[in-house]
Amino acid sequence: MLQWLWCFGGALAGSAVTFWGIGGLLHHHFYRRQRANAAEWKLQPKRWLTPALERQAFWLGSLNLLIGSLGSGTFAWYLRRGGWSTIYYDVHRYGYAYLMLSIPLGFFAIDATLYYSHRLLHQRTLFRYVHRWHHRYVAPTVFTTTAMHPLEILTMMFCVTVPAFVLPMHVGVYIFLIIYTYFIGMLDHSGVRINWMLPFHRDNGFHDDHHVYFHCNYGHHTQLFDRFHGTARRLDRHYDEHTFGGRGATLSDPESLPKTASGISR
């Protein structure tokens, strides 16, 4: 029991430092001190969350942070007790060449699980009852990173855990990829215009557009799977909350645009 508490405590402490600590500092610097200069840094300078939505995102995100810490802490405890997985601890077991190869393999494996699960959450029923919780935040902030239905946070945890039972990875590589995944999530939801040259991650405007246009741009680490499946947003297509499928509606065809209850095209 004591070992589990240490694992859970460590996971919670790490989440607290990033979410409340780093996230809080970023939010204060931009959304409080630089609010008047939003056009210089904000991806959506004319759109802001209401105070009620800001509070909701913070508390819902904090709740899911606790759920995530319980899950990740329990998984770490499972591994420490010798539970079966494809995670290994001795670098020499597969050699340094495979160690380096496992980084991109794990990177794309996690990206794939997150893309396909995210796209599934945009199926009409799941979107309506589960994923729409997250899409209430059309102008996301760093605190909306984990502001979602608890079932969705469990789905994300499952997605990042699956590769640990499929792909041999050194424990250091796996921890690095988990931290990177969380970091990208915070970056993409910050609402702050950032153009860092990260691997296969051009900028965070791609995911911000996902919150604006809803059913497109599902990728997490990269745009690779969106480009392959044709679900990346196109300027010649119409997208909104009611345009499912990821490929938008044809602008030139009014009949293809989503209808209101009165039957009038939006």
C-alpha positions in Angstrom: 0.0 0.0 0.0 2.8 2.4 0.9 4.5 1.8 -2.5 1.2 2.6 -4.3 0.8 5.8 -2.3 4.3 6.9 -3.4 3.5 6.1 -7.0 0.2 8.0 -6.9 1.8 10.9 -4.9 4.6 11.2 -7.5 2.1 11.2 -10.4 -0.1 13.8 -8.7 2.9 16.0 -7.8 4.1 16.0 -11.4 0.6 16.8 -12.7 0.2 19.6 -10.1 3.5 21.2 -11.1 2.6 21.3 -14.8 -1.1 22.0 -14.7 -1.4 24.3 -11.7 2.2 25.5 -11.6 3.5 26.0 -15.2 -0.1 26.3 -16.6 -1.1 28.8 -13.9 2.0 31.0 -14.6 1.3 30.9 -18.3 -2.3 31.8 -17.8 -1.6 34.6 -15.5 1.1 36.1 -17.7 -1.0 36.1 -20.9 -4.6 36.0 -19.9 -4.3 38.5 -17.0 -1.3 40.7 -17.6 -1.3 40.7 -21.4 -5.0 40.6 -22.0 -5.1 44.2 -23.6 -2.5 43.0 -26.1 -4.3 39.9 -27.2 -3.9 40.6 -30.9 -0.1 40.2 -30.5 -0.2 36.7 -28.9 -3.7 35.1 -28.9 -4.7 32.6 -31.6 -8.3 33.9 -31.3 -7.9 37.5 -30.0 -11.6 38.4 -30.3 -12.9 35.2 -28.6 -12.6 34.5 -24.9 -14.1 32.0 -22.5 -16.7 33.4 -20.1 -15.7 33.6 -16.4 -18.1 30.7 -15.7 -16.5 28.5 -18.4 -13.0 29.4 -17.1 -13.9 28.3 -13.6 -15.6 25.1 -15.0 -12.5 24.3 -17.1 -10.2 24.7 -14.1 -12.3 22.5 -11.7 -13.2 19.9 -14.3 -9.6 19.8 -15.5 -8.4 19.4 -11.9 -10.9 16.5 -11.3 -9.6 14.7 -14.4 -6.0 15.4 -13.3 -6.8 13.5 -10.1 -8.3 10.6 -12.1 -5.3 10.6 -14.4 -2.9 10.6 -11.5 -4.8 7.6 -10.0 -4.5 5.7 -13.3 -0.8 6.6 -14.0 0.2 6.0 -10.4 -1.5 2.6 -10.3 0.1 1.7 -13.6 3.6 2.7 -12.3 2.9 0.6 -9.2 1.9 -2.3 -11.3 5.2 -2.1 -13.2 7.3 -1.7 -10.0 5.7 -4.9 -8.7 6.8 -6.8 -11.8 3.6 -6.7 -13.7 3.9 -7.9 -17.4 4.4 -5.3 -20.1 6.8 -4.7 -23.0 8.6 -2.0 -20.9 12.2 -3.0 -20.1 14.8 -1.5 -17.8 18.2 -2.8 -19.1 19.4 -0.7 -22.0 21.5 -3.6 -23.3 18.6 -5.9 -23.6 17.8 -4.6 -27.1 20.9 -2.4 -27.7 21.4 1.3 -28.3 20.3 1.2 -32.0 16.8 -0.1 -31.0 16.7 2.3 -28.1 16.9 5.2 -30.6 14.5 3.5 -33.0 11.9 2.9 -30.3 11.5 6.7 -29.8 9.9 7.4 -33.2 8.1 4.0 -33.1 6.6 4.9 -29.7 5.9 8.5 -30.8 3.8 7.4 -33.8 2.2 4.5 -32.0 0.8 7.0 -29.4 -0.1 9.5 -32.1 -2.0 6.8 -33.9 -4.0 5.6 -30.9 -4.9 9.2 -30.0 -5.9 10.1 -33.6 -8.3 7.1 -34.1 -9.8 7.3 -30.6 -10.3 11.1 -31.1 -11.9 10.5 -34.4 -14.2 7.9 -32.9 -15.3 10.4 -30.2 -16.5 12.6 -33.1 -19.0 9.9 -34.0 -22.5 11.5 -33.5 -23.5 9.7 -30.4 -20.2 9.8 -28.6 -19.7 13.5 -29.5 -23.1 14.4 -28.2 -22.8 12.7 -24.9 -19.1 12.6 -24.2 -16.7 14.6 -26.4 -18.9 17.7 -26.5 -18.0 18.4 -22.9 -14.5 19.3 -24.2 -15.8 21.3 -27.2 -17.7 23.7 -25.0 -14.3 25.5 -24.9 -14.2 27.0 -28.4 -11.4 29.3 -27.4 -9.3 26.9 -25.3 -6.9 27.8 -22.6 -4.2 25.7 -20.8 -6.8 24.7 -18.2 -9.0 23.1 -20.8 -6.3 20.5 -21.6 -8.0 18.0 -19.3 -11.4 19.6 -19.1 -13.4 16.8 -20.6 -15.9 14.0 -19.7 -14.2 11.6 -17.3 -14.8 8.7 -19.8 -12.7 10.6 -22.2 -9.7 11.0 -19.9 -9.9 7.3 -19.2 -9.9 6.7 -23.0 -6.8 8.9 -23.4 -5.1 7.0 -20.6 -5.9 3.7 -22.3 -4.5 5.0 -25.6 -1.1 6.0 -24.1 -0.9 2.7 -22.1 -1.6 0.3 -25.1 1.9 0.8 -26.6 3.5 -0.3 -23.3 1.9 -3.8 -23.9 2.7 -3.9 -27.6 6.0 -2.2 -28.4 9.2 -2.9 -26.4 10.4 0.4 -25.0 12.9 1.3 -22.4 11.3 2.8 -19.3 13.1 6.1 -19.9 11.8 6.3 -23.5 8.2 5.6 -22.3 8.3 8.2 -19.6 9.7 10.8 -22.0 6.9 10.0 -24.5 4.2 10.4 -21.9 5.6 13.7 -20.7 5.9 14.9 -24.3 2.3 13.9 -25.0 1.1 15.9 -22.0 3.3 18.8 -23.0 1.9 18.9 -26.5 -1.6 18.8 -25.1 -1.0 21.8 -22.9 0.7 23.6 -25.8 -2.1 23.0 -28.2 -4.8 24.2 -25.7 -2.9 27.2 -24.4 -4.5 29.6 -26.9 -1.2 31.3 -27.2 0.4 31.6 -30.6 3.5 29.4 -30.5 5.6 28.4 -33.5 8.1 26.1 -32.0 10.0 23.7 -34.4 9.0 20.5 -32.6 9.2 17.1 -34.5 6.3 16.9 -37.0 4.4 19.6 -35.0 4.4 22.8 -37.1 2.4 25.0 -34.6 -0.5 24.9 -32.2 -2.9 26.6 -34.5 -3.8 23.2 -36.0 -5.5 22.0 -32.9 -6.9 25.4 -32.0 -8.7 25.2 -35.3 -10.2 21.9 -34.2 -12.0 23.7 -31.4 -13.2 26.4 -33.8 -14.4 24.1 -36.6 -15.1 21.0 -34.6 -15.0 18.0 -37.0 -11.5 18.1 -38.5 -7.8 18.2 -37.4 -8.0 15.2 -35.0 -4.2 14.6 -34.8 -2.4 15.0 -31.5 1.4 14.9 -32.1 1.3 15.4 -35.9 -0.9 16.1 -38.9 0.2 12.9 -40.5 -3.0 10.8 -40.0 -5.2 13.8 -40.9 -3.4 14.3 -44.1 -3.6 10.6 -44.9 -7.3 10.3 -44.2 -8.3 13.7 -45.6 -9.5 15.1 -42.2 -7.3 18.1 -42.1 -9.2 21.4 -42.5 -9.4 22.7 -46.0 -10.1 26.3 -46.9 -12.5 25.3 -49.6 -14.8 23.3 -47.3 -17.4 24.3 -44.7 -17.1 23.0 -41.1 -19.1 23.5 -38.0 -20.5 21.5 -35.0 -23.1 19.8 -37.2 -20.8 18.8 -40.1 -19.6 15.3 -39.1 -17.2 13.1 -41.0 -14.0 15.1 -40.8 -14.1 16.2 -44.4 -16.5 19.2 -44.2 -19.2 20.2 -46.6 -18.8 21.5 -50.2 -19.1 25.3 -50.2 -20.5 25.4 -53.7 -23.4 23.1 -52.9 -26.0 24.7 -50.5 -27.7 21.3 -50.1 -24.5 19.9 -48.5 -24.4 22.5 -45.8 -25.9 21.6 -42.4 -29.4 22.6 -41.8 -31.1 24.3 -38.9 -34.3 23.0 -37.4 -36.2 25.2 -39.8 -34.4 23.5 -42.8 -32.5 26.7 -43.7 -28.8 26.2 -44.6 -26.4 27.6 -42.0 
